Amino acid sequence: MDSQKASATPMTQRMCEWLSAGRADEHLVAWSESREWCQRDFRHDVLSLLTHISATSHSRWALCLEDNYSFAVALLAVLYSGHTPVLPGHFRPAVLAGQRDEFDALITDLPLQIDCPILRFPFSADQPLTALPEWPENAVLILFTSGSTGKSQKIIKPVSCLELESQWLCTHWGEQCADARFVATVAPHHMYGLSFAFMLPLTLGRPFAAKRVEYHEQLHSLARENALVLTSSPAFLKRLDMALEPANLRHVFSAGGPLSHDTALRVENICGCRPTEIYGTTESGIVAFRTQHQPEAAWTLFDNLEFSPLADGNIVLISPLIPQPDGMILSDKIQLLNADQRQFLLLGRKDRIVKIAEQRISLTEIEQRLCAMDLLSDASVLTLEKQGRLYVAAVLVLSQVGEQLFQAQGQAVLLGQIRGILRDWLSPVSMPRYWRFAPAIPLNQQGKRATAELQEMFL
């Protein structure tokens, strides 16, 4: 168990204080199966990487690191250097190539081959810096949205917003997490993982796991040794095996999509606590939370946030975590439940609308039409840009009926039937131009559809 003893009310720190003398040299920062990193190591490693970064003229550094401790070192080193961390979200070569204009150099612990200067972990510095530079004012980092209707969008996130968000999380759950270690199934390169699996433990001064949890068995093994807080995707929680021995956890967070009530109960049976679900976006940060004590439980806005309904049915979010003083329109359908507008139901995403040949096309509608066919068990619709033009593309997962037709009469006949059904509903411009078959729709580490992998199927 941890030798560190947490007070009943945990002391939180801003990012500029994470490496300060306020935490003892022996304070545990992160751990893996093979080693632990204490505050002394953390400070030394950041100073060593700062030495390398300071010897270059590059200002935008992409962080492509699978190891969470290395990510923490790299993020702090780039920020202390006065430069900008860029979190690509995916490390696939095609994604990085598409975002190449957004970064000047790359820090990685993977065998990536990218046309830019690269610093590789592990590294060493013969003469590391001995003192940290001043923390930069107005520090920012860059993230990318999932790009559900096409190319992912760049989001510039002020570090001050991340710190404010962490303070809100500490206010709600700091005491529950005060003597636990943090483990995660999600990566810190996306907003949810960045906030809950990275910012929250370091703000609370709690150790985090350097490696992501991928299997139920890993979670159970880790829980035998320490009290744990799990930051998870819905996809991982849905796969928890009731046949395996329970892994009693201190707290479970879930984000990326709503859980069913049955899944929430299942998590409680296996993990010893009902999960806290988080609703938010890359652009907005955290918005609301819920714990399902009954089916279809309402969501509650975090303090200091407001909803402003518009006449057209859209909902504007007013939040200190976003730069627009007039707020931002949310992309989900929301039903407000009470007069103070602090509780609501999520009714699903609005149609993903794209414009092709001056026509507004709903990718959601095309997807729903495909999924309604008995030939298919699942489908994902996206857009592709080829030679300056935008096209609709579809990835299909065959049902047993579709598989039988494919084996008996071939792909051309199968696609002919699918197109014939779609023609009753869609305009010619809306008809998918490109098709691919897959055994399942790929999901990313956040449990969402892996847009990058879907795009790569059409390269």
Secondary structure as the mmCIF struct_conf table of DSSP 4:
data_model
#
loop_
_struct_conf.conf_type_id
_struct_conf.id
_struct_conf.beg_label_comp_id
_struct_conf.beg_label_asym_id
_struct_conf.beg_label_seq_id
_struct_conf.end_label_comp_id
_struct_conf.end_label_asym_id
_struct_conf.end_label_seq_id
BEND BEND1 SER A 3 SER A 3
BEND BEND2 ALA A 8 THR A 9
HELX_RH_3T_P HELX_RH_3T_P1 MET A 15 GLU A 17
TURN_TY1_P TURN_TY1_P1 TRP A 18 LEU A 19
BEND BEND3 SER A 20 SER A 20
TURN_TY1_P TURN_TY1_P2 ALA A 21 GLY A 22
BEND BEND4 ARG A 23 ARG A 23
TURN_TY1_P TURN_TY1_P3 ASP A 25 GLU A 26
STRN STRN1 LEU A 28 TRP A 31
BEND BEND5 GLU A 33 SER A 34
STRN STRN2 GLU A 36 CYS A 38
HELX_RH_AL_P HELX_RH_AL_P1 GLN A 39 SER A 54
TURN_TY1_P TURN_TY1_P4 ALA A 55 ALA A 55
BEND BEND6 THR A 56 THR A 56
STRN STRN3 ARG A 60 CYS A 64
BEND BEND7 GLU A 66 ASP A 67
HELX_RH_AL_P HELX_RH_AL_P2 ASN A 68 TYR A 80
TURN_TY1_P TURN_TY1_P5 SER A 81 GLY A 82
STRN STRN4 THR A 84 VAL A 86
BEND BEND8 GLY A 89 GLY A 89
HELX_RH_AL_P HELX_RH_AL_P3 PRO A 93 GLY A 98
TURN_TY1_P TURN_TY1_P6 GLN A 99 GLN A 99
HELX_RH_3T_P HELX_RH_3T_P2 ARG A 100 GLU A 102
BEND BEND9 ASP A 104 ASP A 104
STRN STRN5 ALA A 105 THR A 108
BEND BEND10 ASP A 109 LEU A 110
BEND BEND11 ASP A 115 CYS A 116
STRN STRN6 ILE A 118 ARG A 120
BEND BEND12 PHE A 121 PRO A 122
BEND BEND13 ASP A 126 GLN A 127
BEND BEND14 THR A 130 ALA A 131
HELX_LH_PP_P HELX_LH_PP_P1 LEU A 132 PRO A 136
TURN_TY1_P TURN_TY1_P7 GLU A 137 ASN A 138
STRN STRN7 VAL A 140 PHE A 144
TURN_TY1_P TURN_TY1_P8 SER A 148 THR A 149
BEND BEND15 GLY A 150 LYS A 151
STRN STRN8 LYS A 154 PRO A 158
HELX_RH_AL_P HELX_RH_AL_P4 VAL A 159 TRP A 173
TURN_TY1_P TURN_TY1_P9 GLY A 174 ASP A 179
STRN STRN9 ARG A 181 ALA A 184
BEND BEND16 THR A 185 VAL A 186
TURN_TY1_P TURN_TY1_P10 PRO A 188 HIS A 189
BEND BEND17 HIS A 190 HIS A 190
HELX_RH_AL_P HELX_RH_AL_P5 MET A 191 GLY A 193
HELX_RH_PI_P HELX_RH_PI_P1 LEU A 194 MET A 199
HELX_RH_AL_P HELX_RH_AL_P6 LEU A 200 LEU A 204
TURN_TY1_P TURN_TY1_P11 GLY A 205 GLY A 205
STRN STRN10 PHE A 208 ALA A 209
BEND BEND18 ALA A 210 LYS A 211
BEND BEND19 TYR A 215 TYR A 215
HELX_RH_AL_P HELX_RH_AL_P7 HIS A 216 GLU A 225
BEND BEND20 ASN A 226 ASN A 226
STRN STRN11 LEU A 228 SER A 232
HELX_RH_AL_P HELX_RH_AL_P8 PRO A 234 LYS A 238
TURN_TY1_P TURN_TY1_P12 ARG A 239 ARG A 239
TURN_TY1_P TURN_TY1_P13 MET A 242 ALA A 243
BEND BEND21 LEU A 244 LEU A 244
HELX_LH_PP_P HELX_LH_PP_P2 GLU A 245 PRO A 246
BEND BEND22 ARG A 250 ARG A 250
STRN STRN12 HIS A 251 ALA A 255
BEND BEND23 GLY A 256 GLY A 257
HELX_LH_PP_P HELX_LH_PP_P3 PRO A 258 SER A 260
HELX_RH_AL_P HELX_RH_AL_P9 HIS A 261 CYS A 271
BEND BEND24 GLY A 272 CYS A 273
HELX_LH_PP_P HELX_LH_PP_P4 ARG A 274 PRO A 275
STRN STRN13 THR A 276 THR A 281
TURN_TY1_P TURN_TY1_P14 THR A 282 SER A 284
STRN STRN14 GLY A 285 ARG A 290
BEND BEND25 HIS A 293 GLN A 294
TURN_TY1_P TURN_TY1_P15 PRO A 295 GLU A 296
HELX_LH_PP_P HELX_LH_PP_P5 ALA A 297 ALA A 298
STRN STRN15 TRP A 299 LEU A 301
HELX_LH_PP_P HELX_LH_PP_P6 PHE A 302 PHE A 302
TURN_TY1_P TURN_TY1_P16 ASP A 303 ASN A 304
STRN STRN16 GLU A 306 PRO A 309
TURN_TY1_P TURN_TY1_P17 ALA A 311 ASP A 312
BEND BEND26 GLY A 313 GLY A 313
STRN STRN17 ILE A 315 ILE A 318
TURN_TY1_P TURN_TY1_P18 PRO A 320 LEU A 321
BEND BEND27 ILE A 322 PRO A 323
TURN_TY1_P TURN_TY1_P19 PRO A 325 ASP A 326
STRN STRN18 MET A 328 ILE A 329
BEND BEND28 SER A 331 SER A 331
STRN STRN19 ASP A 332 LEU A 336
BEND BEND29 ASN A 338 ASN A 338
TURN_TY1_P TURN_TY1_P20 ALA A 339 ASP A 340
STRN STRN20 GLN A 343 ARG A 349
HELX_LH_PP_P HELX_LH_PP_P7 LYS A 350 ASP A 351
STRN STRN21 ILE A 353 ILE A 356
TURN_TY1_P TURN_TY1_P21 ALA A 357 GLU A 358
STRN STRN22 GLN A 359 SER A 362
HELX_RH_AL_P HELX_RH_AL_P10 LEU A 363 CYS A 371
TURN_TY1_P TURN_TY1_P22 ALA A 372 ALA A 372
BEND BEND30 MET A 373 MET A 373
TURN_TY1_P TURN_TY1_P23 ASP A 374 LEU A 375
STRN STRN23 LEU A 376 LYS A 386
TURN_TY1_P TURN_TY1_P24 GLN A 387 GLY A 388
STRN STRN24 ARG A 389 LEU A 398
HELX_RH_AL_P HELX_RH_AL_P11 GLN A 400 GLN A 409
HELX_RH_AL_P HELX_RH_AL_P12 GLN A 411 ARG A 423
TURN_TY1_P TURN_TY1_P25 ASP A 424 TRP A 425
HELX_RH_3T_P HELX_RH_3T_P3 PRO A 428 SER A 430
BEND BEND31 MET A 431 MET A 431
BEND BEND32 ARG A 433 ARG A 433
STRN STRN25 TYR A 434 PHE A 437
BEND BEND33 PRO A 439 ALA A 440
STRN STRN26 LEU A 443 LEU A 443
TURN_TY1_P TURN_TY1_P26 GLN A 445 GLN A 446
BEND BEND34 GLY A 447 LYS A 448
STRN STRN27 ARG A 449 ARG A 449
HELX_RH_AL_P HELX_RH_AL_P13 THR A 451 GLU A 456
TURN_TY1_P TURN_TY1_P27 MET A 457 PHE A 458
#
